[in-house]
Amino acid sequence: MLKASSDSESKPGEDDSPAAAALKCAFSLMQQRIISNPSDMMGILLFGTEQSKFQTPDERSKGGLAYPHCYLLADLDVPSAEDVKRLKSLVEDEEESKSLLVPSKEPVSMANVLFCANQIFTTKAPNFSSRRLFIVTDNDDPHTHDKALKSAAAVRAKDLYDLGVIIELFPISKPDHDFDRSKFYDDIVYRSSPLDPEAPAPLAPTVKPSLAKDGISLLHSLLSSINSKAVARRALFANLPLELGPGFKISVKGYIIFKRQVPARSCYVWLQGEKAQIAKGVTTQMADDTSRTIEKAEIKKAYKFGGDQVAFTPEEIKKVRNFGDPVIRIIGFKPLSSVPFWASVKQSTFIYPSEEDFVGSTRVFAALQQKLLRDEKVAIVWFIARKNAAPVISALVPGPEQLGDIGEQVMPPGMWLVPLPYADDVRSNPDTTLIQAPDSLVDMMRTVIQQLQLPKARYDPQKYPNPALQWHYRILQVLALDEDLPEKPEDKTIPKYRQIDKRAGGYVIDWGHELEDQFRAWQKENGPRTSSAKRSAPDESAPPKKRTKPSDGVESGDGPNSINDNDIKQHYSKNSLNKLTVPILKSWMENKGLSTSGKKSDLVERVEEYFENK
Amino acid sequence: MLTMADKEATVYIVDVGASMGERHHGRSETDLDWALRYVWDKITSTVATGRKTATLGVVGLRTDDTTNELDSEEGYAHISVIQPISQILMPDLRSLRSALVPSSTNSGDAISALVIAIQMISTYCKKLKYRRKIILLTDARGSMETEDIDEITKKINEDNIELVILGVDFDDPEYGVKEEDKDPRKAQNEETLKSLTETCDGVFGTLQQAVDELGIPRIKSVRPVPSYKGQLTLGDPEKYDSAMSIDVERYPRTMVAKPPSASQFVTASNPADGDASIQSSATMAGSSDLGPSAGQAALTSVRNARTYQIEDSEAPGGKRDVDRDDLAKGYEYGRTAVHISETDENITKLETMASFDIIGFVPKDKYERYMHMSTTCIVIAQRTNDKAQMALSSLIHALWELESYAVARLVTKDDKSPLIVLLAPSIEADYECLLDVQLPFAEDVRSYRFPPLDRVQTVSGKVLTEHRNIPTRELQDAMDTYVDSMDLSTFGRDDEGNPAEFMPIEDTFSPVLHRIDQCVRWRAVHPAEPIPPPYEILTRFSRPPDDLVEQASDPLRDLIKIADVKKVSPRQKGRKRARDRTKPLSGLDVDELLGREKRTKISPENAVPEFKQMLETTEDLGAIQDASKQMSVIIENLIRHSVGDSGYGRAIEALNAMREELTALEEPTLYNDFVRSLKNKLLKGDLGGDRRDMWWEIRRNRVGLVDKKLSSRSEVSEEEAAQFYTSR
């Protein structure tokens, strides 16, 4: 779905020619995409090279001659280890890249390049919902004097547009010349795709034209601008009604912006052939009694109940799960602060207005977003994402646009559906005692915290790649490319210990001393407590909290499982604690704040200990 | 380890006297059926737990027969133990259903039934730890002997039995139930039962309320299980003296309660015919020995058999089965298979040590709520460690005072993947803890960009603040007023009737979870009846409350008027897009360039664009027909010359383009005629052999007939279009 093309008009003598930088980008992108979008295709076509290469199974085409000075470095496909290896050697071996990146003596026809790309998409990726052509070049005017070639290129660009291919341009300026889109490329690039007319106009160019002298910054800025376009935007749901009130709807689209990326599942590999091959599992369903193969339509759903099955027809199952049509329906508004920090069950979904179903959606959506931002409010909504999907009560949280250092968008403006837990999803807190820190100790901790703010006082996910995920694919790459195993994984999530020590070490030590002092003082006041008694303070002032029901002041009020102190003491003196049942022992021990874990013998031992120490 | 909930033993005493078979006060069901609603709900809830230790028994009061331990004694007639105390399974439910029907007598003493129930519990539970409970449902129209009542009260209290008495049309002024012209004997009995419950701290209620409250979901409580026990550190204690470490424990705060999952079954082949099937299906079969369940045939479970295939160009169909034993574990790296030998099994796993390590701190207002990635947990100090409690408390309070959060790296167990969590302080009257939630890693964020909502940037770079997509002052004001009028934060009422937050989390119940629970339990006792509607409590929050809507109706009306939102009709959506959209950024008229070139012949290599361009530059029906004809030939050739399925993708793409363009041009018949003939050729094998897979692709991609709904010019009905996809 993605093609990086590169103009190879490299400047000899420079460390990172634009072409070499583009190749590095492609290499980095390829590695990244294998992790993030393992089923996406990618190809690399160099143009303006002295060499030409194009392969096609179609005998009717004229082989490499059809597209002179086009070099198909990697055909459009899901990348293989060989593709990565080839690119890697090009990126790492200067000699090799120099021999390939030789500019052609005659100018390349851009019409030809675009048609070459067209044919690659047509044959290799028919029917893909998103097909994009990335053009990286520093030549803003390939056909200065040839108007016919220029027109031909515009026609071929229109072909690509009609095919549904989106062209993204990554221009690179030269030290003495700013890249001028209007000379040629404004005839090539379209403002939206025919498949997604709602797609916004391309944002202001964020590719910072870099000086070719500064190879690193060129690579860096190219990488960042390509990365921002690397993933085609795919909607999670399209044109869902957002109902602001009875009879008032606008339409929105939903996007997944946050999603936990995990290593792809392991698969089975067949090793008997020349090449290792992935074996695909095929499941057939059969009836357990006769082992006959069954059709989907025969299957009934049943729930286990009382040692038997309670069955429903598929229609009934649908009816049971149906809570109405897909919708985001606003129930009302609350302050953002009324949504507790803990009220979270999974990642949120981003929504953005769409004019497709309701003209005027955008302005209404914008008005709502701005009101909620201003007043720090949220809408509480009833959200059904798809037909028969489980309804989720969510908070619709407004999100402002956030810009990065160079004015690029880091977070889009819109609203977020934050799914809230139901009462069923909330766990109760485990019992514990509460010992509040004295103010002096809190003050010292405050100093520590103030020393250790994260850079720019915010959590920036981009700074923290997932170490386990990176390691997984690093090793796979090593195995696939037959490289040497790396020694130590790179893990950017490990705190910067040296800095912590340098910046806050002294304050932490002060805090530690204060804790010792304050704790000693507290112990003096509250009396020393053995560790077994800590669980629930046996002080008369603080009745034990553990699961004891309010017993109307009557000690035997706990029913047949309770025993009073005298009785149990008698058992203790007669050495007959063993005769009591476990629940009776436990219930008495709970009252005394003793641990009730372990086997019966442990319990008896603990009770004995209790009386021995008395 | 699972928590061992208390063992419980409950006896239901159900009055089935002849008077219970009557209908009263305009109710359409008999008093017994009404009471049974409660009974079935409670019993099936117990069954649904699947716990062996959740036991119950059922005693029939005013039964025709007499079967109980004391049946030889006077006063114990017409009381029958229908179900001794035990775990209840489906067969028990079925026999209960046939037993709990109105009798033809009105004799039988409720007090005596209580004695029987006490006796049953006493015998079953002995002195063991049990939750003991007796629930009596009656209309109190029978005669009662009250002589021994003190004795009974004493026994109930001694054994710590919870007593619940629910009566048909019992008076309950608090709930607003008062039975007019009450039978004097009933009135007296009610009084007796009421005082009985009062002396043994029981519950006395009217059935109306009990039935009304059946929909209130029961929330399962789960014992907290720690997800991390160890130290919370700041700095590296192994390397630096200045490092802080506090012993902590981490427990879940939220965890999604999943509805039970259904298993797959099919109707069993007649078990009487095959010996082999009897054994496996015996436990499954909804045994048909009882009348009411006869509607349900026996079921047998579905087994999944998995086979493995590899691609093999020489094998028929391009695929070949391989033996499971010849397969090794591996991963995909791009399209390359990477095999991992058994000895290296964990080679791709990052080695980690359990730890909870603070990375740094961020101010609360620099954090966006939508970054929450997961369920939440709480972090408290080790529960036996006073010093840790004091230490953690200082961190909690310092964060609170600074309005800050901590960011930490968490490995819950050795060799688990590291997580990054955000830690927030939580201080309540008698509880302090840190709350944590997972944050995204770099790979978890997709950088999608969207245009701003408060300004519009044109292609030329001009920034507009007035545009049809930007709210006017007027619209913004109307929205502000509406939002303010729909405020929920004081719309609710607390127990004392004071304004409170409407729809707090504790009032919202998972609709699917409880709906499935309701339906399964209903179906278990009503196998032949349709599923009841969902309880109101499950859909209460599916729309704004009526009072609020009423209150906000004026602001809403104003907002609608000013917003001037127009629905786009489905037909408009299909229309050809405006011409100016198809121009490149420069606005160059490519059509004109094309027009000069005059494309009249569509080349197979570039079919889709050329087809579209041909239609774009013409209005002439003849030219449209010509383009369609050329396209048809290209599509047929793609299929005819396809090696295996290699050409199908392109054929589908071309079909799709043709379908869309001709629909937009309101010439659906051109397409429909072609796709009909194509189907015919495919199924007859006229396009280079067996091309049924191509037909399957057409079905899968839904590029069949264009129906009336899609294009008003079509003569094909929706039914016909759907019918088209079948293989006939």
Interface residues (C-beta under 8 A of the other chain):
Chain A: I34 I35 S36 P38 D77 V78 P79 S80 A81 E82 D83 V84 F115 N118 Q119 T122 T123 P126 N127 S151 A154 V155 A157 K158 D159 L160 Y161 D162 L163 R181 S182 Y185 D186 D187 I188 V189 Y190 R191 S192 P194 P197 P200 A201 P202 L203 A204 N227 S228 V231 R233 L244 G245 P246 G247 F248 K249 I250 Y255 I256 I257 F258 K259 R260 Q261 P263 A264 S266 C267 Y268 V269 W270 L271 Q272 G273 A276 Q277 I278 A279 K280 G281 V282 T283 T284 Q285 M286 A287 D288 D289 T290 S291 R292 I294 E298 I299 K300 K301 A302 Y303 K304 F305 G306 G307 D308 Q309 V310 A311 F312 E316 I317 K319 V320 R321 F323 G324 R329 I330 I331 G332 F333 K334 P335 L336 S338 V339 P340 F341 W342 A343 S344 V345 K346 Q347 S348 F350 Y352 E355 E356 D357 F358 V359 G360 S361 T362 R363 V364 F365 A366 A367 L368 Q369 Q370 K371 L372 D375 K377 I380 W382 A390 P391 I393 V397 G399 E401 Q409 V410 M411 P412 P413 G414 W416 V418 L420 P421 Y422 A423 D424 D425 V426 R427 S428 N429 P430 D431 T432 T433 L434 I435 Q436 A437 L441 V442 D443 M444 M445 R446 V448 I449 Q450 L452 Q453 L454 A457 R458 Y459 P461 Q462 K463 Y464 P465 N466 P467 A468 L469 W471 H472 Y473 I475 L476 Q477 L479 A480 P489 D491 T493 I494 P495 Y497 I500 D501 A504 G505 G506 V508 I509 W511 G512 L515 Q518 F519 W522 Q523 R529 S531 S532 K534 R535 D558 G559 P560 N561 T581 P583 I584 S587
Chain B: V47 A48 G50 I88 L89 M90 P91 D92 L93 K127 L128 K129 Y130 R132 D159 N160 P217 I219 K220 S221 V222 P224 L234 G235 D236 K239 Y240 D241 S242 A243 M244 E249 Y251 P252 R253 T254 M255 V256 A257 P260 A262 S263 Q264 F265 V266 T267 A268 S269 P271 G274 A276 S277 S280 S281 T283 M284 G286 Q296 L299 T300 S301 V302 R303 N304 A305 R306 T307 Y308 Q309 I310 E311 V322 R324 D326 L327 A328 K329 G330 Y331 E332 Y333 G334 R335 T336 A337 V338 H339 I340 I347 T348 K349 L350 T352 D357 I358 I359 G360 F361 V362 P363 K366 Y367 E368 R369 Y370 M371 H372 M373 S374 T375 T376 I378 I380 A381 R383 T384 N385 D386 K387 Q389 M390 A391 S393 S394 L395 H397 A398 L399 E401 L402 S404 A406 V407 R409 S417 P418 I420 L422 A424 S426 D430 Y431 E432 C433 L435 V437 Q438 L439 P440 F441 A442 E443 D444 V445 R446 S447 Y448 R449 F450 P451 P452 L453 D454 Q457 T458 V459 G461 R468 N469 I470 P471 T472 L475 Q476 A478 M479 D480 Y482 V483 D484 M486 D487 L488 S489 F491 E501 F502 M503 I505 E506 D507 T508 F509 S510 P511 V512 L513 H514 R515 I516 C519 V520 R521 R523 A524 I531 P534 T539 F541 S542 R543 P544 P545 L548 V549 A552 L556 L559 I560 A563 D564 V565 K566 K567 V568 K573 R577 R581 T582 K583 P584 L585 S586 L588 V590 L593 L594 E597 E605 N606 V608 P609 E610 K612 Q613 G649 R650 I652 E653 N656 N701
